[in-house]
Amino acid sequence: MRRSSVKLVLAGALPLALAGCGPSEQKDTVNAKANFSSVQECADAKVPVNICSDAYMQALSDHRRIAPTYDDKASCDADFVPDYCQVTSDGKYMPKLGGFELGFSGQVPKEALDRANQEVNQSASAGMSGTTGLMAGLLIGNLLSNGFGNNRYYSQPIYQTRDDRGGYYSSSLPSQIDRGKTFGRSTQAQSSPDRSYGRSTLGRNLGSSGSGSSSVSSTISRGGFGSQASARSGWGGKSSSGSGSFGG
């Protein structure tokens, strides 16, 4: 059964006053990242479907812009997983889009965070799978639907790759680069002075909510793109239940 991977970081409790709300309310600063293999899996984790759809579209746009390309399929598969790469319109090979990483950061009232934790615990007790993804979804929904100031979320593409023991997992390109991967066979690496595909090749720092990442608006109000048809979209590649930390 498919599961999403998520990393949550609570950065301490801060006593802040909500404008116009009377007494001060304790808030926690929360940073979260979750991997989803499709828009539907994202929506199943309680993230608003229009946010899932926009996150997918941003990841797809970045995938077309930054995915490593190769002159032959074998070189591409060697950097990812067997039979994972596909031919492009110009005769090159590139990895399939394996899903997207959705991340956010912001300050959440402690009471709201406690409620989200309670819902996740209830889901786990009921035997529901993917509860870590559900936790991220509940928090993202809370942040964006309640309009807490300066909150933002971002999306970036993820790809199937292999760990040191030969297991498969999904990870973003910045994460793979941080683990020492150079994508040395790619056309981008072949044309670079240091013969590697690094963070500078990406053009901007994906996967970091505070440093020029692929942000999407947190005030989405249109209706057409957040439809059930969009929610059913996804990818044909394999899904991963990897438990590592993702992102740049």
Secondary structure, 3 states (H helix, E strand, C coil): CCCCCEEEEEEEEEEECCCCCCCCEEEEEEEEEEEECEHHHHHHCCCCHHHHHHHHHHHHHHHHHHCCCECCHHHHHHHCCCCCEEECCCCCEEECCCCEEEEEEEEEEHHHHHHHHHHHHHHHHCCCCCHHHHHHHHHHHHHHHCCCCCCEEEEEEEEEEECCCCCEEEEEHHHHHHCCCCCCCCHHHHCCCCCCCCHHHHCCCCCCCCCCCCEECCCCCCCCCCCHHHHCCECCCCCCCCCCCCCC
